[in-house]
Amino acid sequence: MPEEINEVRLLLMAYYELLHDLLEDGRDFLTGRVEQLLSREIAEGRFGDFDDDKYSAYRDAGVAFVEERIETYNPFGIQFTFEKNRSPEAFELELQLSWYGGRAEFEALFSAVKKRAHSGMSEEELQSTAAVLVDEFGAYPNKSIITSYRAYPGLRKLPDYVAAMAIEEVIRRRPEH
């Protein structure tokens, strides 16, 4: 069982590392796409008037969320997620505090990782399985963010939403697709 847990951890880390690489490579596209998506959402008019300062603030927040996600998936930074001294209560609190309710999405991802991980996975197998996970699940927690925003659009959700949408586009644009 300890080997399985180690393989689960390695596969989940490979998933996050692939996301990091895709986002890092698509950084310029992401910035431009956040601006386009934000402009489209604002043009729908459900949020009232947006002057230049307000638009800039929301654009900057969306770009900052993209940067935060790139760092979250960073192979060095992601280790924080898996450190043994990280409190399970802290992770639980994170799940409870997010406006998008990503618990079910994370549980589905983690369950898929556990099913696919096995002892003796080669580096090539880890990478190919991570790619399958990205194809199936996208970038956690994007599905939750997108679904929650679409169900109840709101200004405070807007920067997360445009960042999530842009990230999913980068993932779909990768060469294998």
C-alpha positions, 0 to 999 in steps of 0.5 A: 500500500505505501508504494501505491500511495507514492505512485498516486502522489507521483501521478498527481504531481505529474498532472500538475507539472504538465499543467504548469508547463502548458500554462507557462508555455501559453503565458502570452496567450493567457494574458491576451485571452483573459482580456478578450474574455473579460471584454466579452463578459462586460459587453453582455451588460449584466455588470453595469458600466465599466470605466477604464479603471474598473476594467483595468482592475478586473483585467489585472485580477484575472491575469493575477489569477492566471499567474497564481495558477501557474505558481500553484502548479509549479513542480517546486511549489506543488510539493506544499500540497503534498507535504505530510505536515500540512494539516488535513483541516487546512485543506478542508478549510480551503475547500469550504472557503472557495466560492466555486465548491470544488470538492466533488471535482477534486474527489473525482480527479483524485479517484481517477488518479488512484485508479490509474496509478500503480507500482513501477510506473515509468516516467513515460507512463506517468507523463502519458497518464497525466496527459490523459487526466488533463484531457479528462479533467482539465485543470482543477478547479476550472470545471467548478469555477466555470460551472458555478459562474455560469449558474450565478454570474457575479463580479467577484467571480469574474476574474476567476472565471476568465482565468479558468476559461483561458486556461482551459483554452490553452489546454485544448490548444496543446499539440496533441489535440 
